[in-house]
Amino acid sequence: MAEEVPVSIILASASPRRQQLLTGSGYKFTVVTPDIDESAFVAERIEPCAYAKRLALAKAKSVAGDFPDRLVIAADTVVDFDGEIVGKPTDAKEAERITRKLFSKPHKVITAVAVVRLEEGVELVESDSTTVYPRKMSEQQMAEHIKGGSWKDKAGAYAIQEEGDEFIEKIDGSLTNVMGLPMELLERMLCEVLRE
């Protein structure tokens, strides 16, 4: 699929994981970090999937305005814990609270993907959902996880492709979705855009 993309792609994300996933799939792209205040997108009384879609689209549009002829891809990942949106922890104390909650039972990871190309009037936004079944952490494992700092800038305070793997029993759905960019969904969206 990557070889079939005739237009120049911009990834509107500073996430190293998203960049790795795109590179690993053979895409050529440039990175432009979106100028979005995520705290302005209040998550109260909005369903997690709708929230992620709104934020992903806002990120894509914030970059697309400066590059109307380019295909801009943006994403937003949230954790859905019984309908509650769990985002990125702000400090170690919040990371511990989130980890204790999420690793108590299965939860969903939702990533919304937006593909925008203003010049052609392209504006697609879709999402993928994966259920994560965690293993119970011991107090020592919990302390090491928080001390290690791998929770920083991660929705749900963990990253499945890092040391968090030992705490995951299984997943039901896309692994790349949990990593922050569902590649299967993105490729379907790009196929749709390029057919138009």
N, C-alpha and C positions, 0 to 999 in steps of 0.2 A: 504493500500500500504506500509506503513512504516514497518509493521511486515514482509513484504516479501523481504526486502532488506538484502541479506545475506552477503554483503561486508561492510567493515568499511567505513563510510563517513567522509570526511573533508569538512567543509564549509570554503571557502577561502574568508572570509568577517568579518570585525569587526563590522558590522551593527547590533545593538541590535534588530532592527525590523526583519531582516532576521532570526536571531537566534530564536526569538519568534515564527515566522511563522513555522519554521521547528519543534521546540519543540511542538508547539500546534497541529501539525499534527502527533505527535508520533514518530518522527525520533530521533535516537540516533546518535550523531555526535561530532566531536571535531572541534575546531575553530583554524585555522592558518591564520594569516593576510598576505595577499599577499604583496610582496615587489615590488610595481609598482609605477612609477612616472606618474600619470595620465596626467600631463601637457605635457608629451612627445608625447601624442597621440593627435596631432593637429586636431581640429574638423572642420577646414575650408575646404570647397569644398568636404565634405563627407556627405552623407545622414545620418540622425540621427540613423536609425535602424542599418546601417552598422557600424557606430561609436560605438554604444553600444555593438554590437556583437564582434567587434575587441577587445574592452577593457575587456569584460567578459572573452573571451578566453585567453587573456594575463594574467589575474588574476589567472585563473585556472591553466594554464601551469606553472606560476611562483611558485606555491605551489606543483604541481604534480611532478616536477623534484626531489623533496626531498622525495616523498612518491609514487613511481611508482606503488605499488600494491594497493593503496587506490583509492576510487572513490571520486574525487574532484569536488565540485560544487561551481561555482562562478557566480556573477550576476553584471550587471551594469544598472543603471536607468538614463534615460535622459528625458527631456521634449522637445517635438517637437512643436514649435510655428511657424506655417506657414513655415516649413522646416528649421527653425533656431534651432540649438541645444542650449538648456538652461540647464546649469549644476548647480553646487552648488555655491552659492554666497560666495565671499571671505570676505565680511564685511557687516555691516548694510546698508551702502549706496547702495551697489549693491543689497542687499536683497530687499530693497524698490523699486528699479528700476525694478527688475524682477517681484515682486509682482504686481506692477501697470500694467505691461505689461500682465502678465498671467491672472489676474483677470478682464481683459477687455473683453475677449471672450473665447470660447471653445479652448482647446488645447489637445494635446495627450501626454500621459505618456507611454514611451517605456522602457520595461525591457528586456534585453538580458540575457539568462541563458546559461552557458557553463557547460558541464559534461565531465570530462576527467579522463581516467584511462590508464596511459601510458603502463603498463605491458600488457594490452590486446589490445592496439592500439585504445582505445575508445576516440573519440573526436567529441562531438556533440555541436552545438551552434544554438540556436533558440531564437526567441523573441516574445513578446506579446505586444499589443498596446491597450490602453484604452483611450477613449475620456472623458475628464473632463469638465463639464459645471459649471463654477463658478458663485457665486452670487456677485454682486457689493459690494465692501467694502466702508464704510464711511471713512473719513479722520481719525476719532478717532480709528476705528477698525484697520486701516492700522498702525497707530502709536503704538497701543497696540501689534499688531502682531510683529512688528520690535523690540520693546522694550522687549517683552517676550523672544526673542532669540530662539524660536522653529524652526526657519529657518536654524539654523546652521547645516552644513553637510547634507543638504537635497537638492536634485535636484529640481529646481523650487522654492526653498525657502519655501516649506510647506510640511507638512506630513498629509495625509488625515485622519489618525486614531487619530490625536490629536485634538487640538482646531480648526484646519483648517476645520473640518467637517461642522461647522456652515456656512462656506463660499462656500460650494459645494452644488449646486442645485441638480445635479444628475451625474452619471457616466454611460457610455456605454461601458461595458466590465468588466474585472476582477478587483475586489477590491484589491486582494492580489498583483496584478501587480503594482497598484499605490503605495502600501505599500513597494514595493521593491523586491518581489519574487513571481512571478505568480505560485502558487502552482499547479493549474490545468496543466499548461504547464510542470512544473518540474516532476509531476507524470507520464505524458505521456512519457517524455524523459527517466525517470528511467525504465519504463516498456520496452521501446525499448532496452535499454542497457542490461537489465537483461534477455531479450529473446535471445540475441545473444549468 
